[in-house]
Amino acid sequence: MSPQKTKTPTERKPLLTAQEAAEYLGLEYSTLEKWRGQGRGPNYVKCGGSVRYRQNDLDTWIESRVVKTAAVA
């Protein structure tokens, strides 16, 4: 097994704005804004006074919301 290579900044996915994250999730910007104030929703990053989202955090949050259906007998 080879060690994992650390990604350079140009190899990493860029941080998304709250508007871009809302569009990615199919939500309204105001929903994400409200959830942040309530401590809900996907993880986010504070960059100075700006809020940014990592796409990986959005994908992880989506996966955590998957509901598995039971097979019908």
N, C-alpha and C positions, 0 to 999 in steps of 0.2 A: 504494500500500500504506500502510495506516495503522499507526502504531507500536503495539506490544502494550501494553495497559493492565496495570499491576501490580495483582494481586488484593489486595483488602483482607483482613484476617484473617477477616472473616465470610464472605467468598467462597471461601476455601480450605477444602479438606476437612479435617476434624479429624484429629488424630493418634489412632491406634488403640492400645489397650493390647495387650500380648503375647497375652492371652487372646482379644481381639477379632480380632487378626491371625491367630491359629491357626485360629479358627472361619472366617474369611474364606477361608483357604487350604485348609480341610478337613484340618487337621493337629492333633495333640495339642499342648497347651501345652509339654509336656516336650520334644517334638521341637524346637521353636523354641529353647527354652532350651539344649538340647544343641548345636544348630547354632551359636548365638551363641558358646558357649565354644570351638567348633572353628573359628571364623572362616568358617562356611558360611552358606547361607541368604540371605534378603533383607536389604538394608541396613536399619539401624534408627537411631533417634535416642536419645541419652542426655539426659534432662532431669533434672538433679540425680541422684538415685539411681534414677530410673524409666527403664524402656525403653519407647519408643513407636515405632510404625511409621507411615509415611506411606502412604496407599493407593496413590499413584502408584508408590512403590518396590515395593510388593507386586505391582502389575500389571506393572511392568517385569520383575520377577523371574519371574513366571508366563510372560511372553512369551519370556524367555530359555530357558525349559525346554521349549518346543514342539519336538517332533521331527517333521520332515517325512518323510512316507513316499514311497517311490519308486513310480511307476506300474508296474503289472505289464504286461509286454509280451505 
